[in-house]
Amino acid sequence: MIVKAENTIDKQDVKAMVSCSHSSLKFMLILLASVFTLFLVFCIAISNTGKNSSYCIVGVIWCAVVYAYSFMINPVLAYRSFKKKYSADATVQFKFNANNLAISIDKSEKRKNYKDMFKVYETEDYFFIYTKRNESYIMKKSGIQQGKASDAAEIFAKELSPKFIRRMKTYD
């Protein structure tokens, strides 16, 4: 079975990719900020507003800064990098079968074997394909021209078994 897809990338797509791939970071930052806040409330309740409360405030501020960078600033920087390397209206084409994946952007093509890929995330609207830890591609399910999203998911599940992660509520 062959699956072909074609799409362009915008800021919302990059934001969705960052949100998906960093969901555990989001959870940990919120949990850590909550613990710092609870400890600060505890320090205030027992009238100990010395160094402990200062550490709590710094911890909450650190969590807020990391959260803002990871989920607000980083997607913008990633999109700007994509625009600078290609163009704002660059078309990303995907063609894959049971053997390998071909990705083309503005006349440059890369072929990847599944065993060499880092990870693939599937959400309700996207496949986020990480060919390396720091190199990823966004494939919109709405851009699939040949085959179906379930065909693509089946190929990824078979070829990338532990590296294929579904992050969605329901599956078509």
Salt bridges, closest charged atoms under 4 A:
ASP13 OD2 - LYS140 NZ 3.02
GLU109 OE2 - ARG111 NE 3.43
GLU122 OE2 - LYS141 NZ 2.80
GLU122 OE1 - ARG166 NE 2.77
GLU135 OE2 - LYS110 NZ 3.08
GLU135 OE1 - LYS132 NZ 3.77
